[in-house]
Amino acid sequence: MIIVSTVEEVRKQIKEWKMQGQSIGFVPTMGYLHEGHKSLIDCARKENDRVVVSIFVNPMQFGPAEDLADYPRDLEHDTQICESAGTDLIFHPEPEEMYDGDFCSFVDMSVLTEGLCGKTRPVHFRGVCTVVTKLFNIVTPDRAYFGQKDGQQLAVIRRMVRDLNMDICIVGCPIVREEDGLAKSSRNTYLSPEERKAALVLSQAVRLGAELAKTEKDAKKVVLAMKDKIQTEPLARIDYVEAVDALSMQPVKTLEGGCMLAMAVYIGKTRLIDNVLV
Amino acid sequence: MIIVSTVEEVRKQIKEWKMQGQSIGFVPTMGYLHEGHKSLIDCARKENDRVVVSIFVNPMQFGPAEDLADYPRDLEHDTQICESAGTDLIFHPEPEEMYDGDFCSFVDMSVLTEGLCGKTRPVHFRGVCTVVTKLFNIVTPDRAYFGQKDGQQLAVIRRMVRDLNMDICIVGCPIVREEDGLAKSSRNTYLSPEERKAALVLSQAVRLGAELAKTEKDAKKVVLAMKDKIQTEPLARIDYVEAVDALSMQPVKTLEGGCMLAMAVYIGKTRLIDNVLV
């Protein structure tokens, strides 16, 4: 496994692999890797000759009041996970390598980014689209892997790739959960033991929604039941619980033809997300 | 020469050429080709194994009050020019091929796009950046050719390519002028015979500015002299005349280290631009 920190080094290696006709699978991450990331790397490993993982806590996708400085980092552990999962190359750039002092370009999207997490995090998806575009242009993968855990992000990336004619196959991978149901997230590390217990209410509400949606097609009723469930937990504060179309991320009234039940919930100061496709 | 209208056809042909190790030169245009475009194709022809020209009047870069519907078109003549200049492939898509009904992604830029033409045409550069990104992703050229005539556009494209890590060499080509000095432009066709004469004042002011700048380093004085020159022409109405840094497009006080004297002037209803690097 190679670890590089400059765009030039990545390009050089990728060109060598491409010259040999090898396919490239790419897993972009912000590091602090867990089983969720590992499942993406595993999937990339199966479907490609070479696997590239980027580890970059992207400043541009954090709002001014968000947890950029505190975002957890552990390069050594990340390296072990990547190595053991058969990664060929880790790209771990410094922010200065990615953003020149006079950087002023960006990739953005309307419609899909306006609701759900986009409401609470107005600059978030601009940051995500911009950095993912940059990483795609650097790595030029055949396939790129994203978790369904960030369901809106996955929909946004898919749309961006389609709209901007990026010749990359986007592969969405299922949410990986702790044994008790909590969706794996680097931010789970923020939780106190008491909050960790309280956080279970997210996956419980998601399961409840999925179960109800088997028979109840009225989105409002299902969402209300999920909200009621979450509100039984005193440490939980709802940011949003919504039923949206799985492609457009627009609110739906009826649960039909591919929908997502999605939520963001504060547990103490930690904002967690979870969702299910119905 | 091949003429195709779908993204799929372009990709297929480009992949074939790349498999053979051939380099791709790309000239994106809005058609109604003139000597200016031809000089770009000539340049691309010299430096690449294959030359691709796109002809697409991009709706996204026209404001609601602008000349999208009236923009001149002549595919037959364009085809002749491309053929005679040794083009290998023309990509001539319909708007629906480029923009799905629910298209909602875009590439944009701050700083460089805020002054000059960006002031009068607020959505223009978003449209340019977005369509050029799409075309770059479709054609995947080694080199792309743009005229210095659209000086701000060239600076914007260069910055976009740098900021977003597009692996493409941007080649800027000199302004091509009519014998009497008027910069070649598809929009010159809008001019009445009387306006055509009046339009000479742009290149005259540009020449004056370039001449003055050899000794006078005070940007304000040079710009003022250019404005005075333009105002001797009754049919001319100044949109802007400015001295800017050639890379950042920010106004300068002193003409040093690579500047651009740029102008947009209405001749009757037709908005023309011209510039010179000093």
Interface residues (C-beta under 8 A of the other chain):
Chain A: V7 R11 D100 D102 F103 C104 S105 F106 V107 D108 M109 S110 V111 L112 C129 T130 T133 K134 N137 I138 T140 R159 M160 R162 D163 L164 N165 M166 D167 S248
Chain B: V7 R11 D100 D102 F103 C104 S105 F106 V107 D108 M109 S110 V111 L112 C129 T130 T133 K134 N137 I138 T140 R159 M160 R162 D163 L164 N165 M166 D167 S248
